Amino acid sequence: MSWELLLWLLALCALLALVVQLLRFLRADADLTLLWAEWQGRRPEWELTDMVVWVTGASSGIGEELAYQLSKLGVSLVLSARRMHELERVKRKCLENGNLKEKDILILPLDLTDRSSHEMATKAVLQEFGRIDILVNNGGVSQRALCVDTSLDVFKELIELNYLGTVSLTKCVLPHMIERKQGKIVTVNSMVGIIAAPLSTGYCASKHALRGFFNTLRSELATYPGITISNICPGPVQSNIVKNALTEEVTKPTGSTADQSYKMATSRCVRLMLVAMANDLKEVWISDQPFLLMIYLWQYMPTLAWWLTNKAAKRRIENFKSGVDWVHVSPLSKHFHTIKRCSPICSTGSFDFVPEGCRFLLF
Ligand SMILES: NC(=O)c1ccc[n+]([C@@H]2O[C@H](COP(=O)([O-])OP(=O)(O)OC[C@H]3O[C@@H](n4cnc5c(N)ncnc54)[C@H](O)[C@@H]3O)[C@@H](O)[C@H]2O)c1
């Protein structure tokens, strides 16, 4: 074979690898570090078994699914939220479908805004299980309202619940982790803890505040390498978040029955969260496209990100005023769904379609 032909073949391979990489990225549903950890890193099944895990906001959505997936790993579970009967329902399902016994699950009603109760709640967990290995700060509410129409009470509520409630509980658990020199503090932040999202000024602010808090706390804990802090930043995920979102007034419900089909499945988001926990990743982005791409743009090409955000914001506010909850009508989003359907080589984060010898091309 002549040198020229060999060079052409190599160039073709490189081009093919590039196209595969691009397709793969366009259908990626998490940042590349997390996908790598899912592929090559530590498995939740090896790392999280036997741990004592405290999940807030466990009565619905992401927290509920987390309880189900954790119960299959054989952890000891503490389920917290405000509604006792909902927690009982989640516990029953964990016992039916998981590997846990009655004694492995503690139901602990908790209101994140009632900060004076957090110390007692922490003592109750320690009394029951003797330790807390993982605290998952998941409980929270979102917002759907224009800033100009929103009462200051709504901003106060979002900060009290999403930010101060989470900080308060973390501060109660932290001395115990410091004493043991180990533990994981996992916080369900959001992609809007990084980027801007219209109609959610108060929610975005609370999540940005959490990101600043936990990044700084991590630096303060540098002398305790056994204590890890993970910020989980999901994009849209199927849950009750929009239904429960605050509006212009604290007492006014959204009344939204928004279409959730364009959002990421809760089970996939939670699986990736478990991978992040097992691998002690500092910050992870979990989202379908085009939202994942937006986070990358915000991080690496902010000028372009601002231009796109402003264009999308106009459309989103128009949609909101006509009673439609955002992006599933966006042409860009539809485009990405088409790419996803048409790229089997990059299927579901696995490499089933790629011959063993060619896998090096993908990373
Ligand atoms: N679903 C999404 O699209 C999405 C995206 C990014 C981030 N998140 C974050 O994920 C977390 C979970 O939300 P979700 O999507 O499962 O929504 P959800 O509404 O289904 O669940 C929220 C949970 O928080 C609990 N909660 C609310 N107020 C509370 C309080 N005062 N005290 C204690 N618990 C309280 C609720 O009872 C519920 O269990 C939130 O922090 C949210 O900000 C969600």
The ligand as a Gaussian input file, in Angstrom:
#p B3LYP/6-31G(d) Opt

LIG

0 1
 N      -37.137000      18.474000      37.826000
 C      -36.312000      19.327000      37.277000
 O      -36.447000      19.680000      36.094000
 C      -35.161000      19.861000      38.076000
 C      -34.101000      20.449000      37.386000
 C      -33.033000      20.944000      38.096000
 C      -33.000000      20.854000      39.471000
 N      -34.046000      20.285000      40.135000
 C      -33.972000      20.227000      41.604000
 O      -34.249000      18.914000      42.023000
 C      -34.732000      18.937000      43.358000
 C      -35.935000      18.023000      43.449000
 O      -36.992000      18.559000      42.680000
 P      -37.987000      17.658000      41.807000
 O      -37.746000      17.982000      40.409000
 O      -37.931000      16.261000      42.246000
 O      -39.376000      18.351000      42.194000
 P      -40.595000      17.819000      43.076000
 O      -41.503000      18.982000      43.276000
 O      -41.168000      16.593000      42.475000
 O      -39.908000      17.419000      44.467000
 C      -39.480000      18.401000      45.394000
 C      -39.328000      17.762000      46.757000
 O      -38.954000      18.782000      47.696000
 C      -39.805000      18.714000      48.811000
 N      -39.988000      20.000000      49.478000
 C      -40.558000      21.120000      48.984000
 N      -40.612000      22.050000      49.949000
 C      -40.074000      21.514000      51.066000
 C      -39.847000      21.967000      52.393000
 N      -40.226000      23.185000      52.802000
 N      -39.277000      21.127000      53.280000
 C      -38.898000      19.878000      52.906000
 N      -39.092000      19.384000      51.681000
 C      -39.672000      20.201000      50.772000
 C      -41.138000      18.222000      48.221000
 O      -41.965000      17.688000      49.242000
 C      -40.639000      17.170000      47.265000
 O      -40.397000      15.964000      47.948000
 C      -35.028000      20.398000      43.669000
 O      -33.995000      20.910000      44.476000
 C      -35.007000      21.070000      42.311000
 O      -34.613000      22.411000      42.406000
 C      -35.119000      19.781000      39.464000

